[in-house]
Amino acid sequence: MKASWKSGPIHKHKCVVLKLGITILATALALRVFLYGSTEFQPQSPLIRQSKSTPITQSPFSSFPEPADASFDEFSEPTPTFGDEATYKDKPNAEKCDLFIGDWISNPAGPAYTNDTCDIIENHQNCMKNGRPDSGYLYWRWKPRNCELPQFNAEKFLELMRNKSWALIGDSISRNHVQSLLCMLSKVEKPVMFYHDEGYKSKGWHFQSYNLTIYVLWSPFLAEAAIFEDINGVSDREIELQLDRLDKQWTELYNKMDYMIFSTGKWFLKGAIYYENDTILGCHYCPNRNLTELGFEFAYRRSLRTALNFIATSGHKGLIFFRTSTPDHFEGGEWFSGGRCDRTSPFKGQIELKDLHKILRTIELEEFESVAAKASKSGVRLKLLDFVQLSLLRPDGHPGPYRQFYPFAKDNNAQVQNDCLHWCLPGPIDSWNDVIMEMVLRG
């Protein structure tokens, strides 16, 4: 297939946006339940049982384990040397390697963990437990084309991250990712969850032997937002989004983190009222209000610009990643119209990004590029995590109907809701950690 995952300037998509109007509207309505439902731990989750001895805290740092011999104000990264291995600087062709351009190759060794060895996997992504019958999707690894990418080494990572702190900040894909990272690290040591908010959307874990803390912070817009949804994700009015104010959920913790991964995207498709300076500018899908329809692209660009400018001028001394949004693999429809993802092997070559994802991606790349020089000048190490091609090639890695427990147990022809956005655990998302560890070693 033709290599076409890159996209052009945003103005080229204006006519496409009009054609996508109906799809975006229906998607926004459906995402109310789909994205919200993916953020919760189910009642039988072992994390909830574990947390009975850990009180709900209003701030993650009310019980934050302070580093024994490290300062948040003076970030000092240890030299990435382990045993007799060479440091990253000694690796040939390191600077020439693009970690994001490559192919999925056979990996007979299989996944680094299973649902039997890791009890942190949420039910919706626990494909093996839910009865997915095929296992071929577990036996692939990501291979950049111009270099070797070592597979994630949990013990080395924990040693490197001694007395450090991580935060994954964003929506349910960030939650999907943090489970992958924790499962890979739990082969060496089981983390203890010491913090969760009231809705179990934001959580913190501690690796006691290494004094490493890892957080996932729920902030689907990165900006301040009032979301009027019940426990089922059903809202009675539009989201109120402050385009010029960042979410305190992460800004208040920002300077305490050594490493951060920011991401956002799909929540901007929901109906929302947009504010700046406490003044309504307009909205996206608000048919019962006499407001100007500005479109989700307007809000996405403004919010990303606010967040990335804050990061680029912050003077932060750690390492910060911005991850581009993740494409889905719904075929034969969308989430709300019978879309499925029942492939059992990766694509070969490259596939076309959907028009909606092209728009999101173009905004992300343009806004990141606009602050890159500013960040470098101010000494902020801001890196791009662009997993688009890596993700596009893995239509086989989603839960599909196996977001539910044995969905066809009673009826082989049952009409079952598919999840073609999030990733099975274990699954392709585990390779994200291979790339991130390599980038950390690069510094």
C-alpha positions as a printed NumPy array, in Angstrom:
array([[  0.   ,   0.   ,   0.   ],
       [  1.106,   3.557,  -0.609],
       [  2.996,   5.364,   2.136],
       [  0.493,   8.024,   3.078],
       [  0.35 ,   8.361,   6.837],
       [  1.8  ,  11.862,   6.804],
       [ -0.587,  14.745,   6.275],
       [ -0.376,  18.231,   4.842],
       [ -1.261,  21.7  ,   6.156],
       [ -4.517,  22.1  ,   8.02 ],
       [ -6.11 ,  24.383,   5.447],
       [ -6.097,  21.525,   2.977],
       [ -8.603,  19.72 ,   5.15 ],
       [-11.246,  22.439,   5.444],
       [-13.525,  20.883,   2.871],
       [-12.953,  17.493,   4.437],
       [-14.104,  18.873,   7.791],
       [-17.467,  19.791,   6.293],
       [-17.899,  16.291,   4.893],
       [-17.019,  14.861,   8.269],
       [-19.658,  16.874,  10.103],
       [-22.187,  14.107,  10.536],
       [-19.527,  11.564,  11.476],
       [-17.986,  13.893,  14.04 ],
       [-21.357,  14.632,  15.577],
       [-22.228,  10.964,  15.931],
       [-18.741,  10.184,  17.181],
       [-18.964,  12.908,  19.81 ],
       [-22.23 ,  11.53 ,  21.119],
       [-20.89 ,   7.977,  21.226],
       [-17.588,   8.949,  22.812],
       [-19.426,  10.238,  25.862],
       [-19.868,   6.669,  26.996],
       [-16.979,   4.979,  25.192],
       [-14.124,   7.152,  26.465],
       [-15.626,   7.662,  29.903],
       [-16.29 ,   3.976,  30.398],
       [-12.691,   3.193,  29.505],
       [-11.39 ,   5.284,  32.391],
       [-12.876,   3.345,  35.236],
       [-11.623,   0.335,  37.127],
       [-14.31 ,  -2.273,  37.378],
       [-15.589,  -3.188,  40.849],
       [-13.721,  -6.5  ,  40.817],
       [-10.383,  -4.867,  39.935],
       [ -7.525,  -5.976,  42.19 ],
       [ -6.431,  -2.343,  42.389],
       [ -9.552,  -1.44 ,  44.282],
       [ -9.084,  -4.294,  46.706],
       [ -5.469,  -3.309,  47.175],
       [ -6.372,   0.286,  47.925],
       [ -8.589,  -0.482,  50.911],
       [ -5.642,   0.148,  53.193],
       [ -4.758,   3.333,  51.321],
       [ -7.093,   6.272,  51.951],
       [ -8.283,   8.436,  49.102],
       [ -6.176,  11.55 ,  49.088],
       [ -7.11 ,  14.947,  47.737],
       [ -3.565,  15.574,  46.507],
       [ -1.187,  12.971,  45.106],
       [  1.622,  14.477,  47.151],
       [ -0.052,  14.301,  50.546],
       [  1.505,  10.835,  50.749],
       [  4.213,  11.237,  48.118],
       [  7.373,   9.26 ,  48.956],
       [ 10.124,  11.886,  48.916],
       [ 13.395,  10.818,  47.25 ],
       [ 16.089,   9.82 ,  49.69 ],
       [ 18.946,  11.645,  48.016],
       [ 17.497,  13.508,  45.067],
       [ 16.121,  16.997,  44.649],
       [ 13.218,  17.962,  42.406],
       [ 14.801,  21.354,  41.879],
       [ 18.083,  19.959,  40.577],
       [ 17.486,  17.234,  38.037],
       [ 20.49 ,  14.995,  37.587],
       [ 20.124,  12.015,  35.286],
       [ 22.364,   9.036,  36.111],
       [ 24.731,   7.799,  33.446],
       [ 22.952,   4.993,  31.563],
       [ 25.672,   2.379,  32.064],
       [ 24.842,  -1.146,  33.182],
       [ 27.505,  -3.74 ,  33.88 ],
       [ 29.986,  -3.991,  31.007],
       [ 27.602,  -2.538,  28.429],
       [ 28.57 ,   0.603,  26.556],
       [ 26.756,   3.815,  27.227],
       [ 24.35 ,   5.111,  24.636],
       [ 26.966,   7.517,  23.311],
       [ 29.051,   4.553,  22.179],
       [ 26.275,   3.062,  20.039],
       [ 26.894,   3.365,  16.277],
       [ 24.429,   5.264,  14.068],
       [ 22.48 ,   6.437,  17.118],
       [ 21.803,   9.871,  15.701],
       [ 20.781,   8.501,  12.283],
       [ 18.108,   6.175,  13.604],
       [ 14.462,   7.208,  13.379],
       [ 12.777,   5.036,  15.989],
       [  9.324,   5.74 ,  14.547],
       [  9.895,   4.474,  11.002],
       [ 10.025,   0.717,  10.797],
       [  8.162,  -2.562,  10.614],
       [  6.685,  -5.189,  12.884],
       [  8.783,  -8.347,  12.814],
       [  8.218, -11.798,  14.267],
       [  9.044, -12.19 ,  17.947],
       [  8.918, -15.895,  18.885],
       [  9.723, -15.05 ,  22.515],
       [  6.275, -13.541,  22.94 ],
       [  5.14 , -10.879,  25.421],
       [  7.073,  -9.766,  28.479],
       [  4.088, -10.483,  30.748],
       [  0.624, -12.039,  30.706],
       [ -2.62 , -11.444,  32.52 ],
       [ -1.525, -14.185,  34.926],
       [  1.688, -12.393,  35.892],
       [  0.211,  -8.871,  36.059],
       [ -2.921,  -8.037,  38.036],
       [ -3.034,  -4.35 ,  37.062],
       [ -4.778,  -4.839,  33.691],
       [ -8.233,  -3.279,  33.476],
       [-11.004,  -5.612,  32.385],
       [-11.694,  -3.79 ,  29.097],
       [ -8.119,  -4.374,  27.888],
       [ -7.673,  -7.87 ,  29.36 ],
       [ -8.237,  -9.647,  26.047],
       [ -6.878, -13.042,  27.091],
       [ -9.013, -13.16 ,  30.227],
       [-12.033, -12.102,  28.179],
       [-11.663, -15.083,  25.847],
       [ -9.944, -13.738,  22.74 ],
       [ -9.293, -16.999,  20.862],
       [ -6.218, -16.036,  18.797],
       [ -2.774, -15.284,  20.201],
       [ -0.74 , -14.391,  17.101],
       [ -0.977, -10.68 ,  17.897],
       [  1.321, -11.287,  20.896],
       [  4.305, -12.441,  18.825],
       [  5.518,  -9.278,  17.128],
       [  7.978,  -6.539,  18.02 ],
       [  8.742,  -3.135,  16.546],
       [ 11.941,  -2.869,  14.461],
       [ 13.169,   0.532,  13.222],
       [ 14.536,   0.246,   9.697],
       [ 17.98 ,   1.769,  10.177],
       [ 19.025,   0.447,  13.578],
       [ 18.391,  -2.063,  16.303],
       [ 15.92 ,  -1.29 ,  19.068],
       [ 16.623,  -3.252,  22.26 ],
       [ 13.547,  -4.617,  23.94 ],
       [ 12.512,  -3.046,  27.21 ],
       [ 14.649,  -4.18 ,  30.132],
       [ 12.693,  -3.723,  33.357],
       [ 15.627,  -4.142,  35.722],
       [ 17.783,  -1.632,  33.85 ],
       [ 14.914,   0.839,  33.669],
       [ 14.299,   0.627,  37.42 ],
       [ 17.988,   1.129,  38.167],
       [ 18.109,   4.147,  35.883],
       [ 14.976,   5.572,  37.482],
       [ 16.057,   5.193,  41.09 ],
       [ 14.719,   8.159,  43.127],
       [ 12.825,   9.51 ,  40.105],
       [  9.192,  10.265,  39.282],
       [  7.089,   9.83 ,  36.14 ],
       [  3.674,  11.136,  35.158],
       [  1.559,  10.091,  32.17 ],
       [ -0.925,  12.902,  31.613],
       [ -3.946,  12.695,  29.337],
       [ -6.98 ,  10.513,  28.636],
       [ -7.799,   6.791,  28.637],
       [ -4.949,   5.953,  26.246],
       [ -2.553,   7.251,  28.901],
       [ -4.252,   4.896,  31.352],
       [ -3.855,   2.078,  28.831],
       [ -0.156,   2.94 ,  28.51 ],
       [  0.58 ,   3.189,  32.239],
       [ -0.813,  -0.314,  32.757],
       [  1.577,  -1.599,  30.081],
       [  4.559,   0.077,  31.74 ],
       [  3.62 ,  -1.129,  35.217],
       [  3.09 ,  -4.692,  34.012],
       [  6.531,  -4.758,  32.402],
       [  8.189,  -3.365,  35.529],
       [  6.285,  -5.677,  37.869],
       [  8.385,  -8.58 ,  36.606],
       [ 11.116,  -7.17 ,  38.854],
       [  9.047,  -5.646,  41.649],
       [  5.342,  -5.269,  42.311],
       [  4.399,  -1.607,  42.685],
       [  2.244,  -0.378,  45.563],
       [ -0.615,   1.972,  44.713],
       [ -0.427,   4.725,  47.335],
       [ -2.763,   7.289,  45.766],
       [ -5.995,   7.452,  43.819],
       [ -8.586,  10.161,  43.413],
       [-12.226,   9.579,  44.217],
       [-13.109,   8.321,  40.746],
       [ -9.96 ,   6.189,  40.286],
       [ -9.053,   8.274,  37.24 ],
       [ -5.733,   9.531,  38.618],
       [ -3.454,   7.179,  40.509],
       [  0.078,   6.841,  41.801],
       [  2.278,   3.774,  42.32 ],
       [  5.544,   3.384,  44.207],
       [  8.379,   0.923,  43.597],
       [  9.739,   0.815,  47.103],
       [ 13.134,  -0.779,  46.444],
       [ 13.947,   1.9  ,  43.877],
       [ 12.   ,   4.844,  45.302],
       [ 10.41 ,   5.299,  41.866],
       [  6.947,   6.795,  41.593],
       [  4.739,   6.554,  38.511],
       [  1.496,   8.493,  38.12 ],
       [ -1.304,   8.577,  35.64 ],
       [ -3.099,  11.934,  35.796],
       [ -6.528,  12.27 ,  34.24 ],
       [ -6.603,  15.437,  32.123],
       [ -8.287,  14.672,  28.771],
       [ -8.045,  18.26 ,  27.5  ],
       [ -4.859,  19.354,  29.337],
       [ -6.852,  22.57 ,  29.756],
       [ -9.273,  23.42 ,  32.552],
       [-12.657,  21.875,  31.814],
       [-15.987,  21.437,  33.551],
       [-17.376,  18.048,  32.498],
       [-20.996,  17.319,  33.355],
       [-21.193,  13.541,  33.123],
       [-22.612,  10.901,  35.402],
       [-20.942,   7.605,  36.275],
       [-22.107,   6.157,  32.93 ],
       [-20.57 ,   8.981,  30.924],
       [-23.923,  10.566,  30.05 ],
       [-23.905,  14.359,  30.12 ],
       [-26.82 ,  16.761,  30.496],
       [-25.019,  19.749,  28.931],
       [-21.942,  20.71 ,  26.977],
       [-18.437,  20.676,  28.42 ],
       [-17.16 ,  24.117,  29.42 ],
       [-13.572,  24.38 ,  28.222],
       [-11.188,  27.2  ,  29.2  ],
       [ -8.81 ,  27.448,  26.256],
       [ -6.389,  29.796,  28.033],
       [ -6.221,  28.012,  31.402],
       [ -4.41 ,  24.762,  32.043],
       [ -5.693,  21.95 ,  34.237],
       [ -4.387,  22.266,  37.808],
       [ -4.566,  18.483,  38.043],
       [ -1.137,  18.436,  36.379],
       [  0.232,  21.989,  36.63 ],
       [  0.362,  21.81 ,  40.443],
       [  2.506,  18.672,  40.212],
       [  4.542,  19.686,  37.179],
       [  7.719,  20.774,  38.95 ],
       [  7.787,  17.64 ,  41.103],
       [  8.061,  15.307,  38.119],
       [ 11.326,  14.231,  36.494],
       [  9.72 ,  12.646,  33.414],
       [  6.328,  13.361,  31.828],
       [  4.363,  12.13 ,  28.823],
       [  1.554,  14.439,  27.664],
       [ -1.184,  13.482,  25.225],
       [ -4.722,  14.414,  24.3  ],
       [ -7.029,  14.278,  21.269],
       [-10.366,  12.477,  21.034],
       [-12.169,  14.33 ,  23.824],
       [-12.146,  17.487,  21.698],
       [-14.787,  15.89 ,  19.467],
       [-17.375,  16.227,  22.221],
       [-19.858,  19.064,  22.37 ],
       [-18.314,  21.976,  24.269],
       [-18.576,  25.677,  25.006],
       [-15.259,  27.485,  24.519],
       [-14.025,  30.252,  26.826],
       [-11.093,  32.643,  26.92 ],
       [-10.646,  35.243,  29.672],
       [-13.91 ,  33.92 ,  31.154],
       [-15.726,  35.032,  28.006],
       [-17.601,  32.677,  25.677],
       [-16.005,  32.562,  22.233],
       [-18.27 ,  29.962,  20.647],
       [-18.724,  26.224,  20.71 ],
       [-18.497,  22.87 ,  19.006],
       [-21.861,  21.194,  18.456],
       [-24.217,  23.206,  20.635],
       [-27.448,  23.188,  18.54 ],
       [-29.628,  24.501,  21.373],
       [-27.49 ,  27.573,  22.003],
       [-27.221,  30.737,  19.998],
       [-23.432,  30.541,  19.705],
       [-20.916,  30.574,  16.89 ],
       [-19.85 ,  27.115,  15.771],
       [-16.044,  27.234,  15.923],
       [-15.308,  23.545,  15.431],
       [-13.125,  21.209,  17.438],
       [-10.002,  22.123,  15.409],
       [-10.14 ,  25.668,  16.776],
       [-10.206,  24.474,  20.382],
       [ -7.623,  21.75 ,  19.857],
       [ -5.104,  24.16 ,  18.395],
       [ -5.679,  26.805,  21.069],
       [ -5.477,  24.34 ,  23.969],
       [ -2.368,  22.608,  22.644],
       [ -0.701,  25.965,  22.061],
       [ -1.405,  27.009,  25.643],
       [ -0.067,  23.732,  27.072],
       [  3.027,  23.484,  24.873],
       [  3.979,  27.125,  25.435],
       [  3.72 ,  26.577,  29.178],
       [  6.032,  23.568,  28.918],
       [  8.51 ,  25.218,  26.524],
       [  9.018,  28.257,  28.761],
       [  8.851,  26.475,  32.115],
       [ 12.564,  25.952,  32.641],
       [ 11.862,  22.345,  33.668],
       [ 15.064,  20.319,  33.979],
       [ 13.64 ,  16.85 ,  33.402],
       [ 12.65 ,  15.109,  30.18 ],
       [  9.209,  15.782,  28.717],
       [  7.474,  13.929,  25.896],
       [  4.485,  15.   ,  23.844],
       [  2.749,  11.987,  22.305],
       [  0.666,  12.381,  19.171],
       [ -2.9  ,  11.064,  19.312],
       [ -3.562,   7.412,  18.586],
       [ -5.515,   6.357,  15.47 ],
       [ -8.212,   3.702,  15.647],
       [ -8.947,   0.732,  13.357],
       [-12.737,   0.624,  13.083],
       [-13.735,  -1.053,   9.813],
       [-17.198,  -1.328,   8.289],
       [-18.428,   1.563,  10.404],
       [-17.476,   3.559,  13.461],
       [-17.854,   2.729,  17.145],
       [-21.499,   3.749,  17.081],
       [-22.406,   2.128,  13.752],
       [-21.196,  -1.446,  13.906],
       [-17.5  ,  -0.845,  13.254],
       [-15.271,  -3.84 ,  13.934],
       [-11.592,  -4.752,  14.199],
       [-11.257,  -8.492,  13.733],
       [ -7.92 ,  -8.735,  11.921],
       [ -5.389, -11.135,  13.423],
       [ -2.059,  -9.916,  11.989],
       [ -0.288,  -6.593,  11.309],
       [ -0.59 ,  -4.685,   8.065],
       [  2.38 ,  -4.798,   5.721],
       [  3.457,  -1.431,   4.405],
       [  1.543,   1.682,   5.416],
       [ -2.119,   2.561,   5.482],
       [ -4.109,   5.735,   5.023],
       [ -4.911,   7.847,   8.041],
       [ -8.578,   8.666,   8.378],
       [ -9.413,  12.285,   7.572],
       [-10.299,  13.047,  11.178],
       [ -6.941,  11.752,  12.405],
       [ -5.13 ,  13.722,   9.721],
       [ -6.646,  16.899,  11.127],
       [ -5.668,  16.062,  14.711],
       [ -2.186,  15.009,  13.677],
       [ -1.537,  18.104,  11.568],
       [ -2.456,  20.368,  14.462],
       [ -0.247,  18.378,  16.831],
       [  2.816,  18.493,  14.572],
       [  2.413,  22.171,  13.73 ],
       [  1.964,  23.231,  17.334],
       [  4.864,  21.091,  18.527],
       [  7.118,  22.49 ,  15.821],
       [  6.131,  26.037,  16.783],
       [  7.554,  25.643,  20.309],
       [ 10.496,  23.297,  19.663],
       [ 13.077,  26.066,  19.203],
       [ 11.668,  27.99 ,  22.161],
       [ 11.98 ,  24.936,  24.393],
       [ 15.555,  24.288,  23.285],
       [ 16.534,  27.893,  23.896],
       [ 15.153,  27.814,  27.435],
       [ 16.833,  24.508,  28.219],
       [ 13.649,  22.42 ,  28.277],
       [ 14.112,  18.917,  26.881],
       [ 10.849,  18.46 ,  24.992],
       [ 10.645,  15.42 ,  22.71 ],
       [  8.008,  14.141,  20.278],
       [  6.61 ,  10.629,  20.613],
       [  5.064,   9.981,  17.21 ],
       [  3.641,   6.451,  17.34 ],
       [  1.341,   6.945,  14.331],
       [  2.97 ,   4.533,  11.891],
       [  3.755,   2.021,  14.615],
       [  0.083,   2.063,  15.656],
       [ -1.458,   2.17 ,  12.178],
       [  0.186,  -1.103,  11.259],
       [ -1.444,  -2.998,  14.142],
       [ -5.183,  -3.411,  13.464],
       [ -4.931,  -6.764,  15.233],
       [ -3.952,  -5.305,  18.6  ],
       [ -7.306,  -3.991,  19.863],
       [ -9.79 ,  -5.681,  22.193],
       [-12.539,  -5.558,  19.56 ],
       [-15.505,  -7.473,  21.023],
       [-13.261,  -8.88 ,  23.773],
       [-13.557,  -5.709,  25.8  ],
       [-16.286,  -7.803,  27.427],
       [-15.957, -11.135,  29.19 ],
       [-16.584, -13.968,  26.691],
       [-18.944, -11.864,  24.553],
       [-20.12 , -14.792,  22.391],
       [-20.571, -17.354,  25.157],
       [-24.355, -17.395,  24.788],
       [-24.728, -16.456,  21.125],
       [-22.057, -16.762,  18.427],
       [-23.92 , -14.166,  16.369],
       [-24.401, -11.655,  19.173],
       [-24.175,  -7.973,  18.236],
       [-21.287,  -6.826,  20.4  ],
       [-19.76 ,  -3.4  ,  20.89 ],
       [-16.155,  -3.308,  19.626],
       [-13.228,  -1.33 ,  21.021],
       [-10.841,  -0.572,  18.158],
       [ -9.126,   2.369,  19.849],
       [ -7.543,   1.026,  23.043],
       [ -5.006,  -1.799,  23.078],
       [ -5.008,  -5.348,  24.414],
       [ -2.63 ,  -5.957,  27.296],
       [ -0.222,  -7.466,  26.602],
       [ -0.158,  -6.098,  23.068],
       [  1.38 ,  -3.617,  20.607],
       [  1.359,  -0.752,  23.121],
       [  4.133,  -2.55 ,  25.024],
       [  6.536,  -1.601,  22.217],
       [  5.986,   2.04 ,  23.111],
       [  8.099,   1.349,  26.179],
       [ 10.952,  -0.017,  24.044],
       [ 11.065,   3.295,  22.172],
       [ 10.712,   5.451,  25.283],
       [ 13.545,   3.657,  27.101],
       [ 15.814,   4.174,  24.099],
       [ 14.934,   7.871,  24.   ],
       [ 15.636,   8.202,  27.719],
       [ 19.071,   6.67 ,  27.141],
       [ 19.65 ,   9.179,  24.377],
       [ 18.82 ,  11.921,  26.854]])
